């Protein structure tokens, strides 16, 4: 038995007593006390049970828990780095869209010089055709 096993037994007892009423279960009055006031045989039984579970599952002294936490911590770091990279990509995309919208507004605001020239040519052509057609009707 180690402090690890006792900590688990204490946590189990504390949460078990807190959660039992929420699940419609009423625990014995003699066990509905803080860990330090628990009858010694019951505390010893709970610790022995934790030891047995840990040994049968290969969780002696919390090695499995430490390994699992390290694995999860590494995964969280990897995901955080990926999130930072994704944020940078999204920020660049948003900036590209903003620039594109600004450019589109600018282009709409000022007419294309070629288009303006074509419009002027069309106006002159229309005037010329109008004069010709007027001249044709006089004859």
Buried (B, 14 or more C-beta within 10 A) or exposed (E): EBEBBBEBBBEBBEEBBEEBEEEEEEEEEEBEBEBEEBEEEBBBEBBEBBBEEBEEEEBEEBEEEEEEEEEEEEEEEEEEEEEEEEEEEEEEEEEEEEEEEEEEEEEEEEEEEEEEEEEEEEEEEEEEEEEEEEEEEEE
